C-alpha cells in the first residue's frame, strides 16, 4: 500500500531526492561552522589577533552563505515535492472515485470521500514534508554528533549505544498504541463531515421545525467524540518527549559521573575538562535532534492512519468495469429485459424487482406507471447500467449492456433523474454537460423543446445566469426543464424521463412531449409519470406494482384489462367529472 | 457568487485575527494556561541548569580534585544527585504541560467547531443558498485542524523562546551596551525578514486554505451528483475541473511553504552573521580598549549570542504552522461574523386553556390549544388564541435588489381554510411560503398572523406554529422512527406510528427490513422519492401545527396514494389553515380559495367553480390538464 502511495510522487521525484541532498549540505556546513567558531575564539579573540578574527570570521560567513544557499534550495524543493505529492494523491483519489460504481461509493460515504481528498491528504502532505526534510536532517546530525563523541571518548559514548535500543522500543510501543486510536479518529471525521453536510442540505427542514438545538446536540456529540479520541491518542504520544528527555538526561548524568571519574582517575590524560564540556554540548544537540525526530514521529503516526484510509480508496476494485474488447457501437434504441431480478444489495432474498420481461422497439414511446415504491426508477436505472442486474439480462440494441463500453452505452442513453441535480455554474455550463461542444443555437433549440427558453430569457442574465449548488435559485419546475434540455443536447438513442415533469404544469408537459415527437422521432422514449396524461398517448404503457409487471398495453387496452391502471385513471379523472 | 476578491486584504487582518484567537484560547482556560506557562519555564530552566551545572562540576569538584589528587567522590555524587533531581523536575513539568496542552488544544478545537456550528444554525437561509456546502464543511475540518499545531506546538515553543530571549538579552545588556546595540540592529533586520517572508507566506496560506475549500466544495458537489455525472459520461470533464482546482491548490501550497521553509535557513545564517560581526567589533573594541571590554567578556558575550540565536531559529520553524493557523482562523471567523437571522419578535407561543370565566390563560401542560402571549408596554400581558389567520397586505419582495419577485400581494387565509397557489413555475408560489415562516423578510407591506405582524412574533415560535412539507425531501441519517420524530421530539412511538398511518406511510415502512427501526442514510437512499415524501409528511403530521404549508409535497407520489394521504391530511387539518402549492389541479380543486399567480402578481382568485366560470388562466390550465378527454 505504501508503494502505491509513494508511487504518487511521480514527476516530483527529482525535488523529493534533491531535498535531502541539499539538507545534507546544510547539515555539513552547519557542523563545520562551530569548528571555525571555536578557532575564531581560541586563536583570534583570546589572543587579541584581530586579523585572524577577521579572516576566520569571513570564512565562517562564507560557510554560512553556502549553508544558507543549501537551506534555501532544500526548503524550496521540499515545498515543491510535498505540495506536488499532495496534488498527485488528490488527483489519483479523485480519478479513482470517478471509476467507482455506486456500490463502491456507498461503501465510503460522500463525507468520507471528501475527508480523504482534503484532510487526510493534507496530513500526509505535511508528514511527507517533515519526512524528507527533518527526517533526513536529524539522522545525519545524530550520526555526525555520535562520530564526534566517539572521537572524543569511545568509552563514554558507549552509554549512548546502550540507551538507543531502549529508546527505540519505547517509541515503537507508543506509536502502535496511538495508531489504533488515530484510525478511529479519522472515521469520526467522516461522521462530522456527514452531519454538517446533512445539516446544510436540510437546513430548511431544520429551521421549519425549529430543530437548531437538536442539531447542535447532534453535532456536539460528534465533536466531543473527536475530542475524546484525539485527546486519548495524543496523550499516549505525549510520552514521547519526556521519554527522550529522560533518556538524554540520564546519559548526561552518567557522562558527568563517569566522565568526572575518568578525568580524576587518569589525571586528566584520558579526558580533559574541555572535552567533557564538548561531550555535554553534543548531548544537548543529540537531545534537540531527538526531539525533532519525535515531532516527525508523531506526524507520521497520525499520517499512517490517513494513509490507510487513502490506500483503501486507491486499492478498491471498481465493481463495474469494462469487459476486454467491449462493444463501442450502440446500434439502435431497442431495449430488452430478459427475466431480470434485481436487488440493491445483490441479495437474491431481498429482491426489489422480480422477473421483469420487456421488449421495446427502437423509437417507441413507453410510459411507466406505478405506485410509490413500485421500482419504476430502479427499472430504468438498469438501462444505462447505473447498477448491474442480480440475475437475467438487460439488452440495448440487441446486446447485453454489460458487453458495452460503459461510456459509449451512457453516451447513447440520456436520463433525466427524479432527483434533479444542477451544478454551480452558469446555465450554459450546466447545459454543456449534455454536449460539451454545443453551440449557443443548439442550446437555445434544446431549451425551446424543453420549454425552458422562455423563463431563461426572463432571467437577469439569460443563459449566463449563475446557478447555485443544487440549483437552489431556480424553482422545481424550472430545474426539471433545464435537466430535460441538458439531456436533449446529448442527442441520445434512448431518452429516459424519470418523473421529470412532476413540477411542470400539464400544458407545458404536453408541449414538451409534442416536441419530442417531432424533434427526436427515432429516439426511444421512456417516460415515468404519475399523471396518466403524460403517458396515455404512448405506444406502450407498463404498469408496475411491487417490483413486478402488472400489465403492458396501450391506454385503451389497459383501461379494459388492468385494474390498477383503471383505478389510477379514474382517480385523476374523477375530480374533473365532479366539477365539470 | 457574491464573494469579493480579498487576497491582499487578509494578510493585514492577521494581527486582529491573532488577537481574537488568543482571546478565544484564554477564555475559560486562564488557570490551566498559566500552569502550562509555569511548567514550560521549569522545563526550560532545567535544560539551562544543565550547562550551568557542568561549570560547577568542573570548577568546584573536578579541578580542585585534580589539583589535590583526592579520590573522594561523595561531594560529586551529591551534586549529581541534585542535578538528577532538577532534571526529573524538568521532565515532569514538560510531561505535565504537554498533557495539559493536548486537552487545551483539543478543547479549543472542539469549542471552535461547536461555536461555529451553533452560530451557523442561526444564519439566515440566504447564507446557505449562496455558499457551496463543501466549502463550509472545509471550515469544520481543514481550517479547524490548522489550529491544532499552533496551539499544541507553536505556542509552547514561543513561550519557551520568549523566556530564553529575555534572560539572555538581560545578561547581554549587563555585559556590553555597545554590542547589545549591534544585536538590536540585527534583531530588527531579522524581524523585518520574518515579517516580509511571513507576510508573503501568509498570503499564500490564505489562498491555500481557500483553494482547499474550493476543492472540498467541488468534490462534495460532484460526489453527491455522481449519478448525473455518470449518466452524462461526465467523468472526464469532472476530472479536468478537479485537476484545475487541484493544480491551483498545489501552486498556492508550494508558494506558501516555500516562503516559510526558506525562512529557517535565512534566520539561522543571519545568526552566524551576527556572531561574526560581534566578534570583529568586540575584538576591535577590546584591542583598542574602548568600552571597558576584556577579551574574556567578549568570549562570554559570543557564547550568549549563540544562545540567543538558537531559540529564535527554533521559533522560526513554527512560522509555517502559525501563518497557516491564522489563515484557517480567518476563514472560521468569516463564518462566525456572518450576521445571524434578525429576530426582534417579542410575542411568544404558549400552551393555553380557558379559565372559568372563558378567558384565555396560560397552561403549563400541552392542552392542544395555543395562544400568542404578548407583553404590553405597561407590563400587562395579552393572550390571543392561535387560530391560523394569515393575511398578506400589499407585500413586495425581491431576493436581489432590483429584481422584484412579488408585486403587491394581498391575500388572506381564514382559520381552517385551505388556500391553494397555482401558476407557472417561477410565478412566485414558493416565495410566498418562504415569507410566511420568515426564511426571507419582506421589503414592503405587512404579513399578519392572527392579527399580529409576523415580525413581532418570536421567530422560533412562529415556525413552531407552522409546518412545511417541501418538494425536495431531506431526511437525516437515523431510523425511520427518528426521522418522523423530528417533527416533535417528545412524540411517543405510538404518536409517530399514528402520524405515519395518516400519511399512508405505515404500510411501506412495515415492509422495510427492520420496519420503523430501519436506518436510513442521509439522502434516503434505498427509498424512492415518493416514499421519502410520505415520511416527510408523517414528520409534519406528528408536529401537529395550527398552520401547514404543503409545497409540492405530493408531487412524487402516485395519485392513488395521494388520495389516501389527502384524506388523512384533511382529517388532521380540520379546523386548521393549509396552504397548498401543487401542479396537479386534482390536488387543489377542493380548496376554499385558489390563487393564480403570474410573474409575482395575483391574477385570479376564487373557488374552483368561480374560476372555471371566469374562463381565465385557471380555466385554460384546467382544460389543458384534461386534454385527454
Contacts between the chains, C-beta under 8 A, distances in Angstrom:
chain1	res1	chain2	res2	distance
A	26	B	265	6.5
A	30	B	268	7.6
A	33	B	272	6.2
A	37	B	275	7.1
A	37	B	302	8.0
A	37	B	306	8.0
A	40	B	276	7.9
A	40	B	279	5.9
A	41	B	279	7.8
A	41	B	299	5.6
A	41	B	302	6.6
A	44	B	279	7.1
A	44	B	283	6.7
A	45	B	279	6.3
A	45	B	282	7.3
A	45	B	283	5.5
A	45	B	286	7.7
A	45	B	295	5.7
A	45	B	298	5.4
A	45	B	299	6.0
A	45	B	302	7.5
A	46	B	295	5.8
A	46	B	299	6.6
A	48	B	283	7.5
A	48	B	286	7.1
A	48	B	287	5.4
A	48	B	295	6.1
A	50	B	280	7.6
A	50	B	283	5.1
A	50	B	284	6.1
A	50	B	287	5.6
A	53	B	279	5.7
A	53	B	280	5.8
A	53	B	283	4.6
A	54	B	280	5.8
A	57	B	276	4.0
A	57	B	279	5.7
A	57	B	280	5.4
A	58	B	276	7.7
A	60	B	272	6.2
A	60	B	275	7.5
A	60	B	276	5.4
A	61	B	272	6.9
A	61	B	273	6.4
A	61	B	276	5.5
A	63	B	272	7.9
A	64	B	269	4.3
A	64	B	272	3.9
A	64	B	273	6.5
A	64	B	276	8.0
A	65	B	269	7.1
A	67	B	265	6.8
A	67	B	268	7.5
A	67	B	269	5.8
A	67	B	272	7.9
A	68	B	265	5.0
A	68	B	266	6.2
A	68	B	268	7.6
A	68	B	269	4.0
A	70	B	265	7.4
A	71	B	262	7.4
A	71	B	264	6.7
A	71	B	265	2.2
A	71	B	266	7.4
A	71	B	268	7.1
A	71	B	269	7.2
A	72	B	262	5.0
A	72	B	265	5.8
A	72	B	266	7.2
A	74	B	261	7.7
A	74	B	265	7.6
A	75	B	258	6.5
A	75	B	260	8.0
A	75	B	261	3.0
A	75	B	262	4.5
A	75	B	263	7.9
A	75	B	264	6.8
A	75	B	265	6.5
A	76	B	258	5.1
A	76	B	261	6.9
A	76	B	262	6.5
A	78	B	257	7.3
A	78	B	261	5.5
A	79	B	253	7.5
A	79	B	254	5.0
A	79	B	255	7.7
A	79	B	256	7.8
A	79	B	257	3.7
A	79	B	258	4.1
A	79	B	260	7.9
A	79	B	261	5.4
A	80	B	254	5.5
A	80	B	258	7.5
A	82	B	253	7.9
A	82	B	257	6.8
A	83	B	250	4.9
A	83	B	251	7.9
A	83	B	253	3.9
A	83	B	254	4.1
A	83	B	257	6.4
A	84	B	250	6.3
A	84	B	254	7.4
A	86	B	249	7.9
A	86	B	250	6.8
A	86	B	253	6.7
A	87	B	246	5.4
A	87	B	247	6.9
A	87	B	249	7.0
A	87	B	250	3.8
A	90	B	215	7.0
A	90	B	242	7.9
A	90	B	246	5.2
A	90	B	249	7.7
A	91	B	242	7.7
A	91	B	243	6.2
A	91	B	246	5.8
A	94	B	219	6.8
A	94	B	239	6.7
A	94	B	242	4.8
A	94	B	246	7.5
A	95	B	239	5.7
A	97	B	223	6.6
A	98	B	229	7.5
A	98	B	235	4.2
A	98	B	238	6.2
A	98	B	239	5.8
A	99	B	235	7.8
A	100	B	226	7.9
A	102	B	226	7.2
A	102	B	227	7.4
A	105	B	223	6.9
A	105	B	226	6.1
A	106	B	521	7.8
A	106	B	525	7.2
A	109	B	521	7.9
A	110	B	220	6.6
A	110	B	223	4.8
A	110	B	224	5.7
A	111	B	137	7.8
A	113	B	219	7.0
A	113	B	223	5.5
A	114	B	134	6.4
A	114	B	137	6.8
A	114	B	216	6.0
A	114	B	219	5.2
A	114	B	220	5.1
A	114	B	223	6.8
A	115	B	141	6.4
A	117	B	215	6.6
A	117	B	216	7.2
A	117	B	219	4.9
A	118	B	138	6.5
A	118	B	141	6.7
A	118	B	142	5.3
A	118	B	212	5.8
A	118	B	215	6.3
A	118	B	216	5.0
A	118	B	219	7.6
A	119	B	141	4.9
A	119	B	142	5.9
A	119	B	145	6.5
A	122	B	142	6.4
A	122	B	145	7.4
A	122	B	212	7.2
A	125	B	253	7.5
A	129	B	257	6.8
A	133	B	261	7.6
A	189	B	141	6.2
A	192	B	113	7.7
A	192	B	140	6.2
A	192	B	141	6.8
A	193	B	137	5.6
A	193	B	140	7.4
A	193	B	141	6.5
A	194	B	477	6.7
A	194	B	522	6.4
A	195	B	477	7.9
A	196	B	117	7.3
A	196	B	136	7.1
A	196	B	137	5.0
A	196	B	140	5.4
A	197	B	133	6.0
A	197	B	137	6.1
A	197	B	220	6.8
A	197	B	522	7.3
A	198	B	474	7.5
A	198	B	476	5.5
A	198	B	477	6.3
A	198	B	522	4.4
A	199	B	117	7.8
A	199	B	120	7.8
A	199	B	121	7.9
A	200	B	128	6.2
A	200	B	133	4.4
A	200	B	136	6.2
A	200	B	137	7.4
A	201	B	133	7.0
A	201	B	474	5.4
A	201	B	522	7.5
A	201	B	523	8.0
A	202	B	474	3.3
A	202	B	475	7.7
A	202	B	476	6.4
A	203	B	125	6.8
A	203	B	128	4.8
A	204	B	125	6.7
A	204	B	439	7.1
A	204	B	468	7.6
A	204	B	470	6.1
A	204	B	474	7.3
A	205	B	470	7.2
A	205	B	474	5.0
A	205	B	486	7.5
A	205	B	536	7.9
A	206	B	121	7.1
A	207	B	125	6.9
A	207	B	437	7.6
A	207	B	439	6.9
A	207	B	463	6.5
A	208	B	437	6.5
A	208	B	463	6.1
A	208	B	466	7.3
A	208	B	467	6.8
A	208	B	468	4.6
A	208	B	470	7.9
A	209	B	463	7.4
A	209	B	467	7.4
A	209	B	486	6.1
A	209	B	487	5.9
A	209	B	539	7.8
A	209	B	543	6.4
A	210	B	460	4.6
A	210	B	463	4.8
A	210	B	464	5.4
A	211	B	486	6.4
A	211	B	489	7.8
A	212	B	121	3.9
A	212	B	122	7.0
A	212	B	460	8.0
A	214	B	486	7.7
A	214	B	489	6.3
A	215	B	117	7.8
A	215	B	121	6.0
A	216	B	114	7.6
A	216	B	117	6.5
A	216	B	118	5.3
A	216	B	121	6.2
A	219	B	113	7.6
A	219	B	114	6.9
A	219	B	117	4.5
A	220	B	114	5.6
A	220	B	117	7.9
A	223	B	110	5.0
A	223	B	113	4.6
A	223	B	114	5.6
A	223	B	117	7.6
A	224	B	110	6.7
A	226	B	109	7.9
A	226	B	110	7.1
A	226	B	113	8.0
A	227	B	106	5.1
A	227	B	107	6.8
A	227	B	109	7.3
A	227	B	110	4.3
A	230	B	106	5.1
A	230	B	109	7.9
A	231	B	102	5.7
A	231	B	103	5.9
A	231	B	106	4.8
A	234	B	102	4.4
A	234	B	106	7.1
A	234	B	152	7.5
A	235	B	99	6.1
A	235	B	102	5.9
A	238	B	95	7.0
A	238	B	98	4.3
A	238	B	99	5.2
A	238	B	102	5.9
A	239	B	95	7.7
A	241	B	94	6.1
A	241	B	95	7.6
A	241	B	98	5.9
A	242	B	91	5.0
A	242	B	92	7.8
A	242	B	94	5.7
A	242	B	95	4.1
A	242	B	98	7.2
A	245	B	87	7.8
A	245	B	90	6.9
A	245	B	91	4.8
A	245	B	94	6.2
A	246	B	91	5.4
A	249	B	50	7.9
A	249	B	84	7.8
A	249	B	87	4.1
A	249	B	90	7.4
A	249	B	91	6.8
A	252	B	50	6.4
A	252	B	87	7.7
A	253	B	80	5.9
A	253	B	83	6.4
A	253	B	84	5.4
A	253	B	87	7.0
A	256	B	53	7.7
A	256	B	54	7.3
A	256	B	57	6.0
A	256	B	80	5.7
A	256	B	83	7.1
A	257	B	76	7.6
A	257	B	77	7.7
A	257	B	80	5.5
A	260	B	57	6.6
A	260	B	61	6.7
A	260	B	62	5.4
A	260	B	73	7.6
A	260	B	76	5.7
A	261	B	73	6.9
A	263	B	62	5.6
A	263	B	66	6.9
A	264	B	62	6.6
A	264	B	65	5.2
A	264	B	66	6.1
A	264	B	71	6.7
A	265	B	71	7.5
A	267	B	66	6.8
A	267	B	69	8.0
A	268	B	66	5.7
A	273	B	58	4.8
A	273	B	62	5.8
A	273	B	63	6.8
A	276	B	54	7.4
A	276	B	58	7.0
A	276	B	62	7.8
A	277	B	54	6.2
A	277	B	58	7.3
A	280	B	50	7.3
A	280	B	51	7.2
A	280	B	54	5.0
A	284	B	47	7.8
A	284	B	50	7.0
A	284	B	51	7.6
A	295	B	153	7.3
A	344	B	526	6.4
A	350	B	513	7.2
A	369	B	558	7.7
A	370	B	558	6.9
A	371	B	558	4.8
A	371	B	560	6.2
A	371	B	561	5.9
A	372	B	508	7.3
A	372	B	528	6.2
A	372	B	530	3.3
A	372	B	531	5.8
A	372	B	533	7.9
A	372	B	534	6.7
A	372	B	556	7.4
A	372	B	557	5.2
A	372	B	558	5.5
A	372	B	561	5.1
A	373	B	508	5.3
A	373	B	527	7.6
A	373	B	528	5.1
A	373	B	530	6.5
A	373	B	531	5.1
A	375	B	528	7.9
A	376	B	528	7.8
A	377	B	528	6.1
A	377	B	529	7.6
A	384	B	230	7.6
A	384	B	231	6.0
A	386	B	227	6.5
A	386	B	230	6.2
A	386	B	231	7.3
A	407	B	233	5.2
A	407	B	235	7.8
A	410	B	230	6.6
A	410	B	231	6.3
A	410	B	232	7.5
A	410	B	233	4.8
A	411	B	233	5.5
A	413	B	231	7.8
A	414	B	231	7.3
A	414	B	232	7.9
A	415	B	231	4.6
A	417	B	227	5.9
A	417	B	228	6.4
A	417	B	231	6.8
A	418	B	528	7.9
A	418	B	529	4.9
A	418	B	556	6.8
A	419	B	227	7.9
A	419	B	472	8.0
A	419	B	529	6.4
A	421	B	224	7.4
A	421	B	225	3.9
A	421	B	227	7.4
A	421	B	228	4.5
A	423	B	221	6.1
A	423	B	222	7.7
A	423	B	225	6.4
A	423	B	228	8.0
A	424	B	1	7.9
A	424	B	132	6.1
A	424	B	217	7.9
A	424	B	221	6.4
A	433	B	228	7.4
A	433	B	232	4.9
A	433	B	234	5.7
A	433	B	237	7.6
A	434	B	232	6.5
A	436	B	237	6.7
A	455	B	425	7.0
A	455	B	426	5.3
A	458	B	426	7.7
A	460	B	400	7.9
A	460	B	403	5.8
A	466	B	1	7.1
A	468	B	1	7.9
A	468	B	129	6.0
A	468	B	130	6.5
A	469	B	132	5.0
A	469	B	133	6.4
A	469	B	217	7.9
A	469	B	221	5.6
A	470	B	221	7.8
A	472	B	129	4.9
A	473	B	129	6.7
A	473	B	399	7.7
A	474	B	426	7.7
A	475	B	425	4.8
A	475	B	426	5.3
A	475	B	429	7.9
A	475	B	430	6.1
A	476	B	425	7.0
A	476	B	430	7.8
A	476	B	471	5.0
A	476	B	472	7.4
A	476	B	552	6.0
A	476	B	555	7.6
A	477	B	424	7.7
A	477	B	425	2.9
A	477	B	426	7.3
A	477	B	583	7.3
A	478	B	425	5.1
A	478	B	426	5.7
A	481	B	425	7.6
A	486	B	232	7.5
A	490	B	232	7.1
A	499	B	529	7.2
A	499	B	556	6.1
A	502	B	552	7.7
A	502	B	555	4.3
A	502	B	556	6.0
A	502	B	583	7.2
A	503	B	425	6.6
A	503	B	471	6.6
A	503	B	552	5.8
A	503	B	555	5.7
A	503	B	583	6.1
A	504	B	425	6.6
A	504	B	583	6.8
A	505	B	424	6.3
A	505	B	425	7.5
A	505	B	583	5.2
A	505	B	621	6.2
A	505	B	624	7.4
A	505	B	625	7.9
A	506	B	583	7.2
A	506	B	585	7.8
A	506	B	621	7.3
A	506	B	624	5.3
A	506	B	625	4.3
A	506	B	627	7.3
A	507	B	620	7.4
A	507	B	621	6.4
A	507	B	624	3.7
A	507	B	625	7.6
A	508	B	424	7.6
A	510	B	624	6.9
A	510	B	627	6.1
A	530	B	555	7.6
A	530	B	556	7.3
A	530	B	557	7.2
A	530	B	558	5.1
A	530	B	559	5.9
A	530	B	584	7.8
A	531	B	559	7.5
A	531	B	584	7.1
A	532	B	628	6.8
A	533	B	625	7.0
A	533	B	626	7.5
A	533	B	627	6.4
A	533	B	628	5.0
A	536	B	628	5.4
A	567	B	560	6.1
A	568	B	558	6.8
A	568	B	559	5.8
A	568	B	560	5.6
A	571	B	559	4.9
A	571	B	560	5.5
A	571	B	563	5.6
A	571	B	586	7.9
A	572	B	559	5.1
A	572	B	586	5.9
A	573	B	626	7.6
A	573	B	629	7.7
A	575	B	585	7.6
A	575	B	586	4.3
A	575	B	589	5.2
A	576	B	586	7.6
A	576	B	625	7.7
A	576	B	626	5.1
A	576	B	629	7.3
A	579	B	589	6.4
A	579	B	608	5.8
A	579	B	609	6.8
A	579	B	612	6.8
